[in-house]
Amino acid sequence: MMVLTVDVGTTSTKATCVQDDGSIGRIVRGATPPGTAGASAWLRCVSAACHEALDGRQPDAIVFSGNGPTVVPVDSDGQPTADPLMWHDNRSVERVTGARSFFLQRIAWLYRTDPAAAERTRWFLSCPEYFMWALSGEAVTIRPNERFTPFIWDAEQAGLYGVEAHKLPPFVSTSDRTPAVAGGRGEGWGLCDGIPIIAGGYDFLMSLVGTATLKPGRTCDRAGTSEGINHCADHPATDTRLRSLPHLMPDTYNVAGVLSSTGRLFEWFRSISGQRNVPYERMVEQIIGREPGSTPWFFPSLHQGANWEFASGMFIGLGAEHDAVDMGRAVVESIGFAVRESVEMLMDAGFDVSTLRSCGGQSRNSLWNQMKADITGVTVEVPQVRDAELIGNAIAGYVGLGVFDRLDEAADRIVRIEQSFQPDASRYAMYTDCFQSYCSRYAGFRVAFSEATSS
């Protein structure tokens, strides 16, 4: 059997075909058009990628994952009424006290700023659901399971935000069969009517499926445009610095530290330093050759508990004697130190982190994987397929098709660890000194950051 699996990330779109033994075909990659280009541009990009990945074949099912919490408003014909409300932009109202939804803040923003568009909207869809609508003509809302409902939306919270609840589609759960491709909508995709569409989910959750981080004690470092250190636990954290959410499997929790925009930061640095075409491996090789822990330092704009925001920040101690490699070392070390602090917070809270299963774009760089192992003192494991969302989608697809009964069972059968990076004791000791010095210096700048960003 074969599943067409598609992931629509913030900056890149990927599509491939996965067999039920875990073997994977050629991954077709393309740049995801920015949200300002509109959802119609997304549709052209994704349908073209699917058509190329299929290469004339028909899959047994199709599964989507996508960035979130992003919202796509569409009318009754499925046409977008406004540009996608992206997870990382500022189009959001203040959170209502007591509300937990990650989506309704964005929808309420549309009601306040463009009431005509809100009036024309029939359905509010998240990123993967928009493509499911495009192929089936039926609107659904994916929730991993019932425990996620308050974090998505419900009628009570919709009322608090002034959002019309009848514009929020009914729920389906990850791995559920949903309405199939219909009405010839899949023609430009290379898909025939009747092919089942199976619910995937949000990209960060599907990456946990695709790394088999579904059993208590396993930890995933999902490193794409943003990064998260996600630990599967049998109870939520009491430490409020960590984020505790329900996990995909019953009676489990996703306890996490969030490192927002680490991938965006590194791409920004490549651009301003004129190294856009320099391979990652070459850049990290040069960085490793410089003395760790020396100036300049890079301090991100926000650090609250295990939440780091790397969308902005500043270099401290930058002098005329420093070059692009010194600045790169500062950027990479700051990300590594944020990963280490999240790991240490998890362990201080009583969660055992013995390995990090790394996935996403950063995991393709073996030198960076080794550097993370050396900084954290934890073994870094890398699966055979770094684009874990694609494998996670396939796993959901095969559960939906009845090949497997449970996501964790399927993940243990399909996910394969390809590389393992052991921490070097001497370099870990060296980075420990650097980490402590970095945290001490950063503490002195947090008040200044807070004042600067609030003014």
N, C-alpha and C positions, 0 to 999 in steps of 0.2 A: 504494500500500500504506500501511497505517496501523499504528503500534505504540502500544499503551497503555503509558505509562511512568510509574513511581511511585517517589518518593523519600520514605523515612521518616526524617526528621532527628530530632535530639534534642528540638527544641521544636516543629517544624512538619512536617506531612505535605503533599505536593504530588502531584497526578496530572494528566496531560494526554495528549492524543493527538498524535503527531508523524507527518507524512507523510514519504515517502522523499526529498522535495526539501528537507527541513528546515523546512517551514512547520509551525507549531505552533498547536494549538487553545487554547481557554480553559484556563488553569491553575486547577484547583480546589485551594484551600488550606484546611487545618484545623490545629488545635493537636494535636500528638502528645501523648496522655495521658502523664503522668510514669510512669516505670518502676514505681513503687509501686502504680499503678493496675492493673498486671498486663497480660500480653500479650493477654488477651481484649479489653481495652479498646482496645488497638492495632488489633485485628482489626476491630472495629466501625467505628473511625475510618477505616481504610484502605479497607474495602469500600464504605463510603458515598461516599468521595471518588472511587473508581473508577466507581461506578454513575453519579454525576453527570457525570464527565468523558466517559463513553461516550455518554450521552444517547440510548440505544437502539441505538447502532451496535455492530458486532462488529469487534474488531481482528484483524489478521493475527498478532499475537503480543503478549505482555505481558512486561515486564522490570522488575525491582525493584532498587533500591539502598537502603542503609540505614546507620544509624550503627553504628560499631564502634570497637574490638572489644567488642561487646555479645553476651551469650549468653542464649538462651532455652531452658530445659530443658523437654522435653515427654515425656508418656508414650506408650504404643503407640497410643493413640487421638488423639494430637495435642493433648491437653489439657496446659496448663502445670502443672508440678509445683512451681514457685516463681516469684516475680517475676523479670522480666528482670534479669540481672546487667549493669548499665550500664557503659559504657566510662569514665565520669567519676566513678563513686562509689568508695568505699574497700573494697568487698567483693572482696578479692583477697589471696592469700597472697604471701609474699616470693618473688621470682624465684629459681629454682634455678640455681646456678652452671652456666654453659654452655648453659642453655636459652634459646631465642629466641622461643618462642611468646608471642603477646599475649593468647591466649584461655585457656590451661590454668591460669594463675594464678587466674582467676575460677572456673573449674569446680572446681578443688581447694578453693576456699573453701567451696563448697556441700557437698562431701564432708565437710569438717571441721565445719561449723556445723549442717548439717541432713542427716545421713546417711540419714534416712528418705526425704527428697525425692530425694536422689541415687540411692537404691535404686529408687524408682518411675520414674525417668527412663529412657526408652528412647533418646532422641536429644538431643544438645546441638546447637542450631542458632544461627547468627548471625541478626542482625536480618532481612536480606532473605530468608534461607532459611526463616524461620518462615512467611512469607506464601506462598512457593512450596509449602511443605508443606501449608498450609491449602487450596490450590487443587488440588493433585495427589495428596496423600496419600503422597508419596514424599519421603524425606529425602536431601538432598545437602549438600555443603560446597563453596562457591564459592572457588576460588583463581584469581587473575588468570592465572597460568601455573605451571609446575612449580617455578620458582625461589622461589615464595612458600611452599612447603610447610613449611619449618621455622618460619616466622613465624606459621603458623596452628596446626597440630599434626601430630604423627606418633606412631607407637606407642612409639618410644624415649622421647620427651619425656613422653608420657602416663604411662609407667611411673615416671619420675622424680617426677611429681606425685601418683602414686597414683590416677590416673584410668583407668577401664576403657576401653580402646581400642575395644571393639566398640560403644560408645555414640557414637562419632564417625563421622558419615556419610561415604560415599565422595565423592571429589572430582569436580567438574566445573570447567571453565575458563570465564572470561568469554567470552560470545558463543556458548557451546555450547547446543544444544537440550537441554532437560531434559524429564522427564515432563510431559505436557500437562494442562490442566484436565480433571478426571475426576470421575465419581460424583456429578454435580450440585452439586459444591462451589462452583461459581461463580455459582449462581443469584442469591444476594443481592448479587453484585457486578455483575450484568448481563452475565455471561460464560457462553457455551455450552461444553459438553464438547468436547474436541478442540483447543481453541486452544493453540498452542505457548507454553510458558514458556521464555524464553531467559535464561541466566545473566547478571546484571548484576554487582553487586559492592558493595564498601564505598563509602560516599558520597564520601570524599575522592578515591579513585581514579577514580570515574566522573566527577567534576568535571574531572579532568585530561583525560579523553576528550572531555568536553563543551566544553573550551576549546582542543582540538587541541594540548595540551601533550604531544605524543607523539614529537617529533623533537628530537634533541640541539640545545641552544641556546635552547629555549623555556622560559619560566618563568611559573608561575601563582601568583597570590595568591588562595587560596581563603579567603574571609572569611565564616564563618557563626557558629555558636555558638563554635567555635574557629577558629583561622586557621593556615594553613601557607603558607610560601613554598617552592614545589616546582619544582625545576629538572630538566629532562630532560637527562641527560648520557650520554656513551658510555663512562664509567668511573666507579667510585665515588670519593668524596672520601677523601683521605688525612688531612684535617683532622678529628679525632675530635669536634670541636665540632658538626659537621654530621651529620645522620642520613642514611645511605645505605641504600636498600632497592632491590630489583629493581623495574623499571618494567614496564608492560604489554607493551611491544614487545620483541622479542628484542634482546639485546646493548645494552640501555639501562638506566639507573639513575635512580631518583628521589632526588635529593640535596636535603635540605630543612632548613629551620629551622621549629620548631614554636612557635606562639604560642597556648598553650592558654587557652581561655575568654575571648577578647577580646570576643566578642559578648555573653556572659553578663555581663561587666563593664559594658558600656555599658548593657545593660538594667537592671542593678542600679542604676547611677547615675541613669538616668531615673526609676526608682521612688523612690529616697530623696530626689531633688531635686524631686519633685512634678511631673515633666515627662512622665509616661507618655503623655499625649495630645498632646504637642507634636511636630510633624513633625520628622523627622531634619534635613531641609534647614534649617529654622528654627533648630534647635539649633546646627548647624555654622556657619551664617551668623553667629550671635552669637559663637561661639567664635573665629572667624577675626578678628573685630573687636577681640579682646583682644591685648595685647602677648605675642608668643611668648617662651617661655623664662623667664618670670617666675614667682615663687612664686604659688600652691603647686605643688609637684611631686607626682606620683603614682608611687610605686615598687611594682612587683609583688612578690609574696612570694618568688618564685624566679627566678633567672636563672643558668643554667649553659650556657655556650656559646651555641648558637642555640636553646636551649629556654627559653622564657619562660612562666611560670605566672601568669595574671592572675585566678585564682579568688579571691585575697585580696591584700591589700597595704595601703599606708597613704599618707595625704597628709602631706607634709612642708612646713613653713612656712605652714600654714593659719592665717590670722588673722581677726580680727573684721572687717577691711576687705574680705574676700573674699566673693564670692557664688557662686551655682550656676554661673554662666557661667565664672568662674575655675576652679572645680573641674572643670567639663566640659572646659575647655581642657587642664588637666593630664592628665585621663584620655585624651583623644584624642591628645595629643602623645606620651604614653608608649607607646601602641599604634604610632603612626607611627615612633617611634624604634626600637622593636623590629623593625618591618619593615625599616627602614634597616640595622640591624645585621646582620640575616639576609642582606640583599642584599650588604652589604660583605664578609661572611664568604665568601659564594659567590664573589665576584670575587677576594678574596684567595687563595682556593683554586684559582684558575685557570679559573673558569667565567664566561663572558661573559653578563651580564644587561643586555640593552639595552632590554627591555620587560618589563612585568608584565601578564599577562592576568588581570584581576580578575573574580571571580564571587562569588556568594553575596549575602546580604542587604545587606552594607555597600556592595557595588558599585552599588547603586541610587542612592546619594547622590552626585551629580555634584561637589558642593563637597568632599566627603571624598576622592573620587578625585583631584581636583586637588591637594588638600592632601598626599596621599600622593606624588604626582608631585613636588611641590615639596620635600618632606622627603627623599625618596630620590634625587632627581635623575634618575629613570628614567621613561620614558614609560609611562603606564598605559593599557592597552587594555581595553575592555569589550565583550563579545560581545552580540549582539542578545538572546539569552536568558540572563539573569543566573543563573537556576536551572540551572547547567551540568550537574548530575547528571541532570536530565530529558533533556537532549540527549545526554549520554553514554550513558544507558540506550538511547535510541532508536538510536544508532550501533551499540551492541552487538547490538541487535535486528535491524537490517538486515544486519549481517554474518552473524548466525545464520540469517537467512532466505535468504542467498545473493545479496542485492542488491549487496553489496560483498565483496571478498575479505579486506580487512585493516581494522583499526580506524583506523590513521593515514590510509589512503586515504579512508575514509568521513568521518572528522573534517574533513579538508581540503575535502571537498565540501559538508559540511552546516553547519559552524560559520562564522558570519559576524560580523566585528568591526563594531560599530555606532558606537562613540565612541573617540576617542583624546585623552588629556590630556597635553600637553607640559609639562615642568617649567619654571617661571619662574626664570631665572638669579639674579636678585636675591634672590628668596625662598629659593632653594636655599642661597645663601651665608649668609643670615640663619639658616636652620634648621641649617646646619652648625655655626655657633657655639653654638646652643642645644643641639644634640646632644652636642657635646663637653663642654659644661658639665654636661649631664644625666648623662652617663656617669661623669664625674669625681665628682659628688656621690653618685650611686648606689653607686659602688664602696665608699664609706665606710659604707654601711648594710647591705651584704650579710652581714657577720658577725653583726650584730644580728638580722637576719631569720632566719639559720640557727639561732642560739641560741634565738630565740623560738619557732620552729616545732618544735624538737626537745624543748623543755621541756614 
